[in-house]
Amino acid sequence: MIELTVPGQGVIRLSHLVLDVNGTLAVDGHLIEGVRPLLDQIRDRLEIHLITADTHGGQAALDRQLGVQAHRLQAGDEAEQKAAFVRSLGAEQVVAIGQGANDALMLREARIGICVLSPEGTALSTLQSADLCAPGILPALELLLKPTRLVATLRR
């Protein structure tokens, strides 16, 4: 668990990390270098969940690389499926990270939504739905390893 005391927001207790895969953790279906070691460190603090439509068809290989079984979405209304997944975990305990248009609702539902800038692009709607934006997945994951950075950014 990560517990934060954020001025103007009170105490935030996070138990789950929900991650979009393609465009966020992977580019063109290939895991971004440096993601695995950071996720290995975060595993001690948060339960990690991958959520994907498996755009490139290689999710099974990514699951093996990361040691996490991704939740696969059904075709159609992927944005609502992602948001519903966050709600099923208890949205107040979730930090979610994504960048695509179908991640906007997920970031809005999560207690903390982080939008990342991606080589595949970042949807403006997702950026506007997030609590904060990171310049890429590695800096976003580092926020969870150094949570006082989150406090500094989220304080009101």
MODELLER restraints for C-alpha pairs under 7 A, 6 or more apart:
rsr = mdl.restraints
at = mdl.atoms
rsr.add(forms.Gaussian(group=physical.xy_distance, feature=features.Distance(at['CA:1:A'], at['CA:13:A']), mean=6.76, stdev=0.5))
rsr.add(forms.Gaussian(group=physical.xy_distance, feature=features.Distance(at['CA:1:A'], at['CA:14:A']), mean=5.56, stdev=0.5))
rsr.add(forms.Gaussian(group=physical.xy_distance, feature=features.Distance(at['CA:1:A'], at['CA:15:A']), mean=4.81, stdev=0.5))
rsr.add(forms.Gaussian(group=physical.xy_distance, feature=features.Distance(at['CA:1:A'], at['CA:45:A']), mean=4.76, stdev=0.5))
rsr.add(forms.Gaussian(group=physical.xy_distance, feature=features.Distance(at['CA:1:A'], at['CA:46:A']), mean=5.53, stdev=0.5))
rsr.add(forms.Gaussian(group=physical.xy_distance, feature=features.Distance(at['CA:2:A'], at['CA:13:A']), mean=5.79, stdev=0.5))
rsr.add(forms.Gaussian(group=physical.xy_distance, feature=features.Distance(at['CA:2:A'], at['CA:14:A']), mean=5.11, stdev=0.5))
rsr.add(forms.Gaussian(group=physical.xy_distance, feature=features.Distance(at['CA:2:A'], at['CA:15:A']), mean=6.72, stdev=0.5))
rsr.add(forms.Gaussian(group=physical.xy_distance, feature=features.Distance(at['CA:2:A'], at['CA:45:A']), mean=6.23, stdev=0.5))
rsr.add(forms.Gaussian(group=physical.xy_distance, feature=features.Distance(at['CA:3:A'], at['CA:11:A']), mean=6.92, stdev=0.5))
rsr.add(forms.Gaussian(group=physical.xy_distance, feature=features.Distance(at['CA:3:A'], at['CA:12:A']), mean=5.65, stdev=0.5))
rsr.add(forms.Gaussian(group=physical.xy_distance, feature=features.Distance(at['CA:3:A'], at['CA:13:A']), mean=4.49, stdev=0.5))
rsr.add(forms.Gaussian(group=physical.xy_distance, feature=features.Distance(at['CA:3:A'], at['CA:14:A']), mean=6.33, stdev=0.5))
rsr.add(forms.Gaussian(group=physical.xy_distance, feature=features.Distance(at['CA:4:A'], at['CA:11:A']), mean=5.56, stdev=0.5))
rsr.add(forms.Gaussian(group=physical.xy_distance, feature=features.Distance(at['CA:4:A'], at['CA:12:A']), mean=5.06, stdev=0.5))
rsr.add(forms.Gaussian(group=physical.xy_distance, feature=features.Distance(at['CA:4:A'], at['CA:13:A']), mean=6.48, stdev=0.5))
rsr.add(forms.Gaussian(group=physical.xy_distance, feature=features.Distance(at['CA:4:A'], at['CA:151:A']), mean=6.83, stdev=0.5))
rsr.add(forms.Gaussian(group=physical.xy_distance, feature=features.Distance(at['CA:5:A'], at['CA:11:A']), mean=4.35, stdev=0.5))
rsr.add(forms.Gaussian(group=physical.xy_distance, feature=features.Distance(at['CA:5:A'], at['CA:12:A']), mean=6.27, stdev=0.5))
rsr.add(forms.Gaussian(group=physical.xy_distance, feature=features.Distance(at['CA:6:A'], at['CA:151:A']), mean=5.27, stdev=0.5))
rsr.add(forms.Gaussian(group=physical.xy_distance, feature=features.Distance(at['CA:6:A'], at['CA:154:A']), mean=6.76, stdev=0.5))
rsr.add(forms.Gaussian(group=physical.xy_distance, feature=features.Distance(at['CA:6:A'], at['CA:155:A']), mean=5.40, stdev=0.5))
rsr.add(forms.Gaussian(group=physical.xy_distance, feature=features.Distance(at['CA:7:A'], at['CA:155:A']), mean=4.98, stdev=0.5))
rsr.add(forms.Gaussian(group=physical.xy_distance, feature=features.Distance(at['CA:7:A'], at['CA:156:A']), mean=6.08, stdev=0.5))
rsr.add(forms.Gaussian(group=physical.xy_distance, feature=features.Distance(at['CA:8:A'], at['CA:155:A']), mean=6.04, stdev=0.5))
rsr.add(forms.Gaussian(group=physical.xy_distance, feature=features.Distance(at['CA:8:A'], at['CA:156:A']), mean=4.99, stdev=0.5))
rsr.add(forms.Gaussian(group=physical.xy_distance, feature=features.Distance(at['CA:13:A'], at['CA:93:A']), mean=5.84, stdev=0.5))
rsr.add(forms.Gaussian(group=physical.xy_distance, feature=features.Distance(at['CA:14:A'], at['CA:93:A']), mean=4.30, stdev=0.5))
rsr.add(forms.Gaussian(group=physical.xy_distance, feature=features.Distance(at['CA:14:A'], at['CA:94:A']), mean=5.59, stdev=0.5))
rsr.add(forms.Gaussian(group=physical.xy_distance, feature=features.Distance(at['CA:14:A'], at['CA:95:A']), mean=6.70, stdev=0.5))
rsr.add(forms.Gaussian(group=physical.xy_distance, feature=features.Distance(at['CA:15:A'], at['CA:46:A']), mean=4.99, stdev=0.5))
rsr.add(forms.Gaussian(group=physical.xy_distance, feature=features.Distance(at['CA:15:A'], at['CA:47:A']), mean=6.21, stdev=0.5))
rsr.add(forms.Gaussian(group=physical.xy_distance, feature=features.Distance(at['CA:15:A'], at['CA:93:A']), mean=5.30, stdev=0.5))
rsr.add(forms.Gaussian(group=physical.xy_distance, feature=features.Distance(at['CA:15:A'], at['CA:94:A']), mean=6.27, stdev=0.5))
rsr.add(forms.Gaussian(group=physical.xy_distance, feature=features.Distance(at['CA:16:A'], at['CA:46:A']), mean=5.09, stdev=0.5))
rsr.add(forms.Gaussian(group=physical.xy_distance, feature=features.Distance(at['CA:16:A'], at['CA:47:A']), mean=4.75, stdev=0.5))
rsr.add(forms.Gaussian(group=physical.xy_distance, feature=features.Distance(at['CA:16:A'], at['CA:48:A']), mean=6.07, stdev=0.5))
rsr.add(forms.Gaussian(group=physical.xy_distance, feature=features.Distance(at['CA:16:A'], at['CA:93:A']), mean=6.18, stdev=0.5))
rsr.add(forms.Gaussian(group=physical.xy_distance, feature=features.Distance(at['CA:16:A'], at['CA:94:A']), mean=4.77, stdev=0.5))
rsr.add(forms.Gaussian(group=physical.xy_distance, feature=features.Distance(at['CA:16:A'], at['CA:95:A']), mean=6.31, stdev=0.5))
rsr.add(forms.Gaussian(group=physical.xy_distance, feature=features.Distance(at['CA:17:A'], at['CA:46:A']), mean=6.08, stdev=0.5))
rsr.add(forms.Gaussian(group=physical.xy_distance, feature=features.Distance(at['CA:17:A'], at['CA:47:A']), mean=6.04, stdev=0.5))
rsr.add(forms.Gaussian(group=physical.xy_distance, feature=features.Distance(at['CA:17:A'], at['CA:48:A']), mean=4.93, stdev=0.5))
rsr.add(forms.Gaussian(group=physical.xy_distance, feature=features.Distance(at['CA:17:A'], at['CA:49:A']), mean=6.00, stdev=0.5))
rsr.add(forms.Gaussian(group=physical.xy_distance, feature=features.Distance(at['CA:17:A'], at['CA:94:A']), mean=5.85, stdev=0.5))
rsr.add(forms.Gaussian(group=physical.xy_distance, feature=features.Distance(at['CA:17:A'], at['CA:95:A']), mean=5.05, stdev=0.5))
rsr.add(forms.Gaussian(group=physical.xy_distance, feature=features.Distance(at['CA:17:A'], at['CA:96:A']), mean=5.72, stdev=0.5))
rsr.add(forms.Gaussian(group=physical.xy_distance, feature=features.Distance(at['CA:18:A'], at['CA:48:A']), mean=6.22, stdev=0.5))
rsr.add(forms.Gaussian(group=physical.xy_distance, feature=features.Distance(at['CA:18:A'], at['CA:49:A']), mean=4.74, stdev=0.5))
rsr.add(forms.Gaussian(group=physical.xy_distance, feature=features.Distance(at['CA:18:A'], at['CA:50:A']), mean=5.86, stdev=0.5))
rsr.add(forms.Gaussian(group=physical.xy_distance, feature=features.Distance(at['CA:18:A'], at['CA:95:A']), mean=6.38, stdev=0.5))
rsr.add(forms.Gaussian(group=physical.xy_distance, feature=features.Distance(at['CA:18:A'], at['CA:96:A']), mean=4.62, stdev=0.5))
rsr.add(forms.Gaussian(group=physical.xy_distance, feature=features.Distance(at['CA:18:A'], at['CA:97:A']), mean=6.41, stdev=0.5))
rsr.add(forms.Gaussian(group=physical.xy_distance, feature=features.Distance(at['CA:19:A'], at['CA:49:A']), mean=6.17, stdev=0.5))
rsr.add(forms.Gaussian(group=physical.xy_distance, feature=features.Distance(at['CA:19:A'], at['CA:50:A']), mean=4.90, stdev=0.5))
rsr.add(forms.Gaussian(group=physical.xy_distance, feature=features.Distance(at['CA:19:A'], at['CA:51:A']), mean=6.07, stdev=0.5))
rsr.add(forms.Gaussian(group=physical.xy_distance, feature=features.Distance(at['CA:19:A'], at['CA:96:A']), mean=5.86, stdev=0.5))
rsr.add(forms.Gaussian(group=physical.xy_distance, feature=features.Distance(at['CA:19:A'], at['CA:97:A']), mean=5.07, stdev=0.5))
rsr.add(forms.Gaussian(group=physical.xy_distance, feature=features.Distance(at['CA:19:A'], at['CA:98:A']), mean=6.34, stdev=0.5))
rsr.add(forms.Gaussian(group=physical.xy_distance, feature=features.Distance(at['CA:20:A'], at['CA:50:A']), mean=6.03, stdev=0.5))
rsr.add(forms.Gaussian(group=physical.xy_distance, feature=features.Distance(at['CA:20:A'], at['CA:51:A']), mean=5.18, stdev=0.5))
rsr.add(forms.Gaussian(group=physical.xy_distance, feature=features.Distance(at['CA:20:A'], at['CA:52:A']), mean=6.00, stdev=0.5))
rsr.add(forms.Gaussian(group=physical.xy_distance, feature=features.Distance(at['CA:20:A'], at['CA:97:A']), mean=6.35, stdev=0.5))
rsr.add(forms.Gaussian(group=physical.xy_distance, feature=features.Distance(at['CA:20:A'], at['CA:98:A']), mean=5.13, stdev=0.5))
rsr.add(forms.Gaussian(group=physical.xy_distance, feature=features.Distance(at['CA:21:A'], at['CA:50:A']), mean=6.47, stdev=0.5))
rsr.add(forms.Gaussian(group=physical.xy_distance, feature=features.Distance(at['CA:21:A'], at['CA:51:A']), mean=6.40, stdev=0.5))
rsr.add(forms.Gaussian(group=physical.xy_distance, feature=features.Distance(at['CA:21:A'], at['CA:52:A']), mean=5.71, stdev=0.5))
rsr.add(forms.Gaussian(group=physical.xy_distance, feature=features.Distance(at['CA:22:A'], at['CA:29:A']), mean=6.30, stdev=0.5))
rsr.add(forms.Gaussian(group=physical.xy_distance, feature=features.Distance(at['CA:23:A'], at['CA:99:A']), mean=6.74, stdev=0.5))
rsr.add(forms.Gaussian(group=physical.xy_distance, feature=features.Distance(at['CA:23:A'], at['CA:118:A']), mean=6.08, stdev=0.5))
rsr.add(forms.Gaussian(group=physical.xy_distance, feature=features.Distance(at['CA:23:A'], at['CA:120:A']), mean=5.53, stdev=0.5))
rsr.add(forms.Gaussian(group=physical.xy_distance, feature=features.Distance(at['CA:24:A'], at['CA:98:A']), mean=5.65, stdev=0.5))
rsr.add(forms.Gaussian(group=physical.xy_distance, feature=features.Distance(at['CA:24:A'], at['CA:99:A']), mean=6.19, stdev=0.5))
rsr.add(forms.Gaussian(group=physical.xy_distance, feature=features.Distance(at['CA:24:A'], at['CA:116:A']), mean=6.93, stdev=0.5))
rsr.add(forms.Gaussian(group=physical.xy_distance, feature=features.Distance(at['CA:24:A'], at['CA:118:A']), mean=6.55, stdev=0.5))
rsr.add(forms.Gaussian(group=physical.xy_distance, feature=features.Distance(at['CA:24:A'], at['CA:137:A']), mean=6.31, stdev=0.5))
rsr.add(forms.Gaussian(group=physical.xy_distance, feature=features.Distance(at['CA:25:A'], at['CA:31:A']), mean=5.93, stdev=0.5))
rsr.add(forms.Gaussian(group=physical.xy_distance, feature=features.Distance(at['CA:25:A'], at['CA:32:A']), mean=5.92, stdev=0.5))
rsr.add(forms.Gaussian(group=physical.xy_distance, feature=features.Distance(at['CA:25:A'], at['CA:35:A']), mean=6.94, stdev=0.5))
rsr.add(forms.Gaussian(group=physical.xy_distance, feature=features.Distance(at['CA:25:A'], at['CA:137:A']), mean=6.55, stdev=0.5))
rsr.add(forms.Gaussian(group=physical.xy_distance, feature=features.Distance(at['CA:26:A'], at['CA:32:A']), mean=5.15, stdev=0.5))
rsr.add(forms.Gaussian(group=physical.xy_distance, feature=features.Distance(at['CA:27:A'], at['CA:120:A']), mean=6.69, stdev=0.5))
rsr.add(forms.Gaussian(group=physical.xy_distance, feature=features.Distance(at['CA:29:A'], at['CA:56:A']), mean=5.43, stdev=0.5))
rsr.add(forms.Gaussian(group=physical.xy_distance, feature=features.Distance(at['CA:29:A'], at['CA:58:A']), mean=6.38, stdev=0.5))
rsr.add(forms.Gaussian(group=physical.xy_distance, feature=features.Distance(at['CA:31:A'], at['CA:62:A']), mean=6.93, stdev=0.5))
rsr.add(forms.Gaussian(group=physical.xy_distance, feature=features.Distance(at['CA:35:A'], at['CA:138:A']), mean=6.45, stdev=0.5))
rsr.add(forms.Gaussian(group=physical.xy_distance, feature=features.Distance(at['CA:36:A'], at['CA:66:A']), mean=6.05, stdev=0.5))
rsr.add(forms.Gaussian(group=physical.xy_distance, feature=features.Distance(at['CA:38:A'], at['CA:141:A']), mean=6.61, stdev=0.5))
rsr.add(forms.Gaussian(group=physical.xy_distance, feature=features.Distance(at['CA:42:A'], at['CA:145:A']), mean=6.64, stdev=0.5))
rsr.add(forms.Gaussian(group=physical.xy_distance, feature=features.Distance(at['CA:49:A'], at['CA:70:A']), mean=6.58, stdev=0.5))
rsr.add(forms.Gaussian(group=physical.xy_distance, feature=features.Distance(at['CA:50:A'], at['CA:70:A']), mean=4.52, stdev=0.5))
rsr.add(forms.Gaussian(group=physical.xy_distance, feature=features.Distance(at['CA:50:A'], at['CA:71:A']), mean=5.99, stdev=0.5))
rsr.add(forms.Gaussian(group=physical.xy_distance, feature=features.Distance(at['CA:51:A'], at['CA:70:A']), mean=5.50, stdev=0.5))
rsr.add(forms.Gaussian(group=physical.xy_distance, feature=features.Distance(at['CA:51:A'], at['CA:71:A']), mean=4.78, stdev=0.5))
rsr.add(forms.Gaussian(group=physical.xy_distance, feature=features.Distance(at['CA:51:A'], at['CA:72:A']), mean=6.09, stdev=0.5))
rsr.add(forms.Gaussian(group=physical.xy_distance, feature=features.Distance(at['CA:52:A'], at['CA:70:A']), mean=6.82, stdev=0.5))
rsr.add(forms.Gaussian(group=physical.xy_distance, feature=features.Distance(at['CA:52:A'], at['CA:71:A']), mean=6.37, stdev=0.5))
rsr.add(forms.Gaussian(group=physical.xy_distance, feature=features.Distance(at['CA:52:A'], at['CA:72:A']), mean=5.22, stdev=0.5))
rsr.add(forms.Gaussian(group=physical.xy_distance, feature=features.Distance(at['CA:52:A'], at['CA:73:A']), mean=5.91, stdev=0.5))
rsr.add(forms.Gaussian(group=physical.xy_distance, feature=features.Distance(at['CA:53:A'], at['CA:72:A']), mean=5.76, stdev=0.5))
rsr.add(forms.Gaussian(group=physical.xy_distance, feature=features.Distance(at['CA:53:A'], at['CA:73:A']), mean=4.95, stdev=0.5))
rsr.add(forms.Gaussian(group=physical.xy_distance, feature=features.Distance(at['CA:53:A'], at['CA:74:A']), mean=7.00, stdev=0.5))
rsr.add(forms.Gaussian(group=physical.xy_distance, feature=features.Distance(at['CA:63:A'], at['CA:69:A']), mean=5.34, stdev=0.5))
rsr.add(forms.Gaussian(group=physical.xy_distance, feature=features.Distance(at['CA:63:A'], at['CA:70:A']), mean=6.40, stdev=0.5))
rsr.add(forms.Gaussian(group=physical.xy_distance, feature=features.Distance(at['CA:73:A'], at['CA:81:A']), mean=6.85, stdev=0.5))
rsr.add(forms.Gaussian(group=physical.xy_distance, feature=features.Distance(at['CA:78:A'], at['CA:102:A']), mean=6.16, stdev=0.5))
rsr.add(forms.Gaussian(group=physical.xy_distance, feature=features.Distance(at['CA:79:A'], at['CA:102:A']), mean=4.25, stdev=0.5))
rsr.add(forms.Gaussian(group=physical.xy_distance, feature=features.Distance(at['CA:79:A'], at['CA:103:A']), mean=5.98, stdev=0.5))
rsr.add(forms.Gaussian(group=physical.xy_distance, feature=features.Distance(at['CA:79:A'], at['CA:105:A']), mean=6.12, stdev=0.5))
rsr.add(forms.Gaussian(group=physical.xy_distance, feature=features.Distance(at['CA:80:A'], at['CA:105:A']), mean=6.84, stdev=0.5))
rsr.add(forms.Gaussian(group=physical.xy_distance, feature=features.Distance(at['CA:82:A'], at['CA:106:A']), mean=5.49, stdev=0.5))
rsr.add(forms.Gaussian(group=physical.xy_distance, feature=features.Distance(at['CA:83:A'], at['CA:105:A']), mean=5.50, stdev=0.5))
rsr.add(forms.Gaussian(group=physical.xy_distance, feature=features.Distance(at['CA:83:A'], at['CA:106:A']), mean=4.15, stdev=0.5))
rsr.add(forms.Gaussian(group=physical.xy_distance, feature=features.Distance(at['CA:83:A'], at['CA:109:A']), mean=6.18, stdev=0.5))
rsr.add(forms.Gaussian(group=physical.xy_distance, feature=features.Distance(at['CA:86:A'], at['CA:94:A']), mean=6.88, stdev=0.5))
rsr.add(forms.Gaussian(group=physical.xy_distance, feature=features.Distance(at['CA:86:A'], at['CA:106:A']), mean=6.47, stdev=0.5))
rsr.add(forms.Gaussian(group=physical.xy_distance, feature=features.Distance(at['CA:86:A'], at['CA:109:A']), mean=6.78, stdev=0.5))
rsr.add(forms.Gaussian(group=physical.xy_distance, feature=features.Distance(at['CA:86:A'], at['CA:110:A']), mean=6.37, stdev=0.5))
rsr.add(forms.Gaussian(group=physical.xy_distance, feature=features.Distance(at['CA:91:A'], at['CA:109:A']), mean=6.09, stdev=0.5))
rsr.add(forms.Gaussian(group=physical.xy_distance, feature=features.Distance(at['CA:91:A'], at['CA:110:A']), mean=4.85, stdev=0.5))
rsr.add(forms.Gaussian(group=physical.xy_distance, feature=features.Distance(at['CA:91:A'], at['CA:111:A']), mean=5.88, stdev=0.5))
rsr.add(forms.Gaussian(group=physical.xy_distance, feature=features.Distance(at['CA:92:A'], at['CA:110:A']), mean=6.34, stdev=0.5))
rsr.add(forms.Gaussian(group=physical.xy_distance, feature=features.Distance(at['CA:92:A'], at['CA:111:A']), mean=4.70, stdev=0.5))
rsr.add(forms.Gaussian(group=physical.xy_distance, feature=features.Distance(at['CA:93:A'], at['CA:111:A']), mean=6.28, stdev=0.5))
rsr.add(forms.Gaussian(group=physical.xy_distance, feature=features.Distance(at['CA:94:A'], at['CA:110:A']), mean=5.19, stdev=0.5))
rsr.add(forms.Gaussian(group=physical.xy_distance, feature=features.Distance(at['CA:94:A'], at['CA:111:A']), mean=5.52, stdev=0.5))
rsr.add(forms.Gaussian(group=physical.xy_distance, feature=features.Distance(at['CA:94:A'], at['CA:112:A']), mean=6.67, stdev=0.5))
rsr.add(forms.Gaussian(group=physical.xy_distance, feature=features.Distance(at['CA:95:A'], at['CA:110:A']), mean=5.70, stdev=0.5))
rsr.add(forms.Gaussian(group=physical.xy_distance, feature=features.Distance(at['CA:95:A'], at['CA:111:A']), mean=5.96, stdev=0.5))
rsr.add(forms.Gaussian(group=physical.xy_distance, feature=features.Distance(at['CA:95:A'], at['CA:112:A']), mean=4.66, stdev=0.5))
rsr.add(forms.Gaussian(group=physical.xy_distance, feature=features.Distance(at['CA:95:A'], at['CA:113:A']), mean=5.79, stdev=0.5))
rsr.add(forms.Gaussian(group=physical.xy_distance, feature=features.Distance(at['CA:96:A'], at['CA:106:A']), mean=6.94, stdev=0.5))
rsr.add(forms.Gaussian(group=physical.xy_distance, feature=features.Distance(at['CA:96:A'], at['CA:107:A']), mean=5.69, stdev=0.5))
rsr.add(forms.Gaussian(group=physical.xy_distance, feature=features.Distance(at['CA:96:A'], at['CA:110:A']), mean=5.99, stdev=0.5))
rsr.add(forms.Gaussian(group=physical.xy_distance, feature=features.Distance(at['CA:96:A'], at['CA:112:A']), mean=6.43, stdev=0.5))
rsr.add(forms.Gaussian(group=physical.xy_distance, feature=features.Distance(at['CA:96:A'], at['CA:113:A']), mean=4.96, stdev=0.5))
rsr.add(forms.Gaussian(group=physical.xy_distance, feature=features.Distance(at['CA:96:A'], at['CA:114:A']), mean=6.12, stdev=0.5))
rsr.add(forms.Gaussian(group=physical.xy_distance, feature=features.Distance(at['CA:97:A'], at['CA:107:A']), mean=6.87, stdev=0.5))
rsr.add(forms.Gaussian(group=physical.xy_distance, feature=features.Distance(at['CA:97:A'], at['CA:113:A']), mean=6.04, stdev=0.5))
rsr.add(forms.Gaussian(group=physical.xy_distance, feature=features.Distance(at['CA:97:A'], at['CA:114:A']), mean=4.77, stdev=0.5))
rsr.add(forms.Gaussian(group=physical.xy_distance, feature=features.Distance(at['CA:97:A'], at['CA:115:A']), mean=5.79, stdev=0.5))
rsr.add(forms.Gaussian(group=physical.xy_distance, feature=features.Distance(at['CA:98:A'], at['CA:114:A']), mean=6.66, stdev=0.5))
rsr.add(forms.Gaussian(group=physical.xy_distance, feature=features.Distance(at['CA:98:A'], at['CA:115:A']), mean=5.27, stdev=0.5))
rsr.add(forms.Gaussian(group=physical.xy_distance, feature=features.Distance(at['CA:98:A'], at['CA:116:A']), mean=6.14, stdev=0.5))
rsr.add(forms.Gaussian(group=physical.xy_distance, feature=features.Distance(at['CA:99:A'], at['CA:115:A']), mean=5.33, stdev=0.5))
rsr.add(forms.Gaussian(group=physical.xy_distance, feature=features.Distance(at['CA:99:A'], at['CA:116:A']), mean=5.44, stdev=0.5))
rsr.add(forms.Gaussian(group=physical.xy_distance, feature=features.Distance(at['CA:99:A'], at['CA:117:A']), mean=6.69, stdev=0.5))
rsr.add(forms.Gaussian(group=physical.xy_distance, feature=features.Distance(at['CA:99:A'], at['CA:118:A']), mean=6.99, stdev=0.5))
rsr.add(forms.Gaussian(group=physical.xy_distance, feature=features.Distance(at['CA:99:A'], at['CA:122:A']), mean=4.97, stdev=0.5))
rsr.add(forms.Gaussian(group=physical.xy_distance, feature=features.Distance(at['CA:99:A'], at['CA:123:A']), mean=6.15, stdev=0.5))
rsr.add(forms.Gaussian(group=physical.xy_distance, feature=features.Distance(at['CA:99:A'], at['CA:126:A']), mean=6.11, stdev=0.5))
rsr.add(forms.Gaussian(group=physical.xy_distance, feature=features.Distance(at['CA:100:A'], at['CA:122:A']), mean=5.78, stdev=0.5))
rsr.add(forms.Gaussian(group=physical.xy_distance, feature=features.Distance(at['CA:100:A'], at['CA:123:A']), mean=5.26, stdev=0.5))
rsr.add(forms.Gaussian(group=physical.xy_distance, feature=features.Distance(at['CA:100:A'], at['CA:126:A']), mean=6.49, stdev=0.5))
rsr.add(forms.Gaussian(group=physical.xy_distance, feature=features.Distance(at['CA:101:A'], at['CA:123:A']), mean=5.14, stdev=0.5))
rsr.add(forms.Gaussian(group=physical.xy_distance, feature=features.Distance(at['CA:101:A'], at['CA:125:A']), mean=6.27, stdev=0.5))
rsr.add(forms.Gaussian(group=physical.xy_distance, feature=features.Distance(at['CA:101:A'], at['CA:126:A']), mean=5.70, stdev=0.5))
rsr.add(forms.Gaussian(group=physical.xy_distance, feature=features.Distance(at['CA:103:A'], at['CA:126:A']), mean=6.20, stdev=0.5))
rsr.add(forms.Gaussian(group=physical.xy_distance, feature=features.Distance(at['CA:104:A'], at['CA:125:A']), mean=6.17, stdev=0.5))
rsr.add(forms.Gaussian(group=physical.xy_distance, feature=features.Distance(at['CA:104:A'], at['CA:126:A']), mean=4.11, stdev=0.5))
rsr.add(forms.Gaussian(group=physical.xy_distance, feature=features.Distance(at['CA:104:A'], at['CA:129:A']), mean=5.54, stdev=0.5))
rsr.add(forms.Gaussian(group=physical.xy_distance, feature=features.Distance(at['CA:107:A'], at['CA:113:A']), mean=4.14, stdev=0.5))
rsr.add(forms.Gaussian(group=physical.xy_distance, feature=features.Distance(at['CA:107:A'], at['CA:114:A']), mean=6.70, stdev=0.5))
rsr.add(forms.Gaussian(group=physical.xy_distance, feature=features.Distance(at['CA:107:A'], at['CA:129:A']), mean=6.21, stdev=0.5))
rsr.add(forms.Gaussian(group=physical.xy_distance, feature=features.Distance(at['CA:107:A'], at['CA:130:A']), mean=5.54, stdev=0.5))
rsr.add(forms.Gaussian(group=physical.xy_distance, feature=features.Distance(at['CA:108:A'], at['CA:129:A']), mean=5.34, stdev=0.5))
rsr.add(forms.Gaussian(group=physical.xy_distance, feature=features.Distance(at['CA:108:A'], at['CA:130:A']), mean=6.22, stdev=0.5))
rsr.add(forms.Gaussian(group=physical.xy_distance, feature=features.Distance(at['CA:112:A'], at['CA:131:A']), mean=6.07, stdev=0.5))
rsr.add(forms.Gaussian(group=physical.xy_distance, feature=features.Distance(at['CA:113:A'], at['CA:130:A']), mean=4.73, stdev=0.5))
rsr.add(forms.Gaussian(group=physical.xy_distance, feature=features.Distance(at['CA:113:A'], at['CA:131:A']), mean=5.20, stdev=0.5))
rsr.add(forms.Gaussian(group=physical.xy_distance, feature=features.Distance(at['CA:113:A'], at['CA:132:A']), mean=6.76, stdev=0.5))
rsr.add(forms.Gaussian(group=physical.xy_distance, feature=features.Distance(at['CA:114:A'], at['CA:130:A']), mean=5.41, stdev=0.5))
rsr.add(forms.Gaussian(group=physical.xy_distance, feature=features.Distance(at['CA:114:A'], at['CA:131:A']), mean=6.07, stdev=0.5))
rsr.add(forms.Gaussian(group=physical.xy_distance, feature=features.Distance(at['CA:114:A'], at['CA:132:A']), mean=5.20, stdev=0.5))
rsr.add(forms.Gaussian(group=physical.xy_distance, feature=features.Distance(at['CA:114:A'], at['CA:133:A']), mean=5.52, stdev=0.5))
rsr.add(forms.Gaussian(group=physical.xy_distance, feature=features.Distance(at['CA:114:A'], at['CA:134:A']), mean=6.97, stdev=0.5))
rsr.add(forms.Gaussian(group=physical.xy_distance, feature=features.Distance(at['CA:115:A'], at['CA:126:A']), mean=6.59, stdev=0.5))
rsr.add(forms.Gaussian(group=physical.xy_distance, feature=features.Distance(at['CA:115:A'], at['CA:127:A']), mean=5.62, stdev=0.5))
rsr.add(forms.Gaussian(group=physical.xy_distance, feature=features.Distance(at['CA:115:A'], at['CA:130:A']), mean=5.69, stdev=0.5))
rsr.add(forms.Gaussian(group=physical.xy_distance, feature=features.Distance(at['CA:115:A'], at['CA:132:A']), mean=6.38, stdev=0.5))
rsr.add(forms.Gaussian(group=physical.xy_distance, feature=features.Distance(at['CA:115:A'], at['CA:133:A']), mean=4.66, stdev=0.5))
rsr.add(forms.Gaussian(group=physical.xy_distance, feature=features.Distance(at['CA:115:A'], at['CA:134:A']), mean=6.30, stdev=0.5))
rsr.add(forms.Gaussian(group=physical.xy_distance, feature=features.Distance(at['CA:116:A'], at['CA:133:A']), mean=5.64, stdev=0.5))
rsr.add(forms.Gaussian(group=physical.xy_distance, feature=features.Distance(at['CA:116:A'], at['CA:134:A']), mean=4.91, stdev=0.5))
rsr.add(forms.Gaussian(group=physical.xy_distance, feature=features.Distance(at['CA:116:A'], at['CA:135:A']), mean=5.79, stdev=0.5))
rsr.add(forms.Gaussian(group=physical.xy_distance, feature=features.Distance(at['CA:116:A'], at['CA:136:A']), mean=4.99, stdev=0.5))
rsr.add(forms.Gaussian(group=physical.xy_distance, feature=features.Distance(at['CA:116:A'], at['CA:137:A']), mean=6.04, stdev=0.5))
rsr.add(forms.Gaussian(group=physical.xy_distance, feature=features.Distance(at['CA:117:A'], at['CA:134:A']), mean=6.52, stdev=0.5))
rsr.add(forms.Gaussian(group=physical.xy_distance, feature=features.Distance(at['CA:117:A'], at['CA:135:A']), mean=5.10, stdev=0.5))
rsr.add(forms.Gaussian(group=physical.xy_distance, feature=features.Distance(at['CA:117:A'], at['CA:136:A']), mean=5.12, stdev=0.5))
rsr.add(forms.Gaussian(group=physical.xy_distance, feature=features.Distance(at['CA:118:A'], at['CA:136:A']), mean=6.09, stdev=0.5))
rsr.add(forms.Gaussian(group=physical.xy_distance, feature=features.Distance(at['CA:127:A'], at['CA:133:A']), mean=6.86, stdev=0.5))
rsr.add(forms.Gaussian(group=physical.xy_distance, feature=features.Distance(at['CA:134:A'], at['CA:140:A']), mean=5.40, stdev=0.5))
rsr.add(forms.Gaussian(group=physical.xy_distance, feature=features.Distance(at['CA:143:A'], at['CA:149:A']), mean=5.96, stdev=0.5))
rsr.add(forms.Gaussian(group=physical.xy_distance, feature=features.Distance(at['CA:143:A'], at['CA:150:A']), mean=6.19, stdev=0.5))
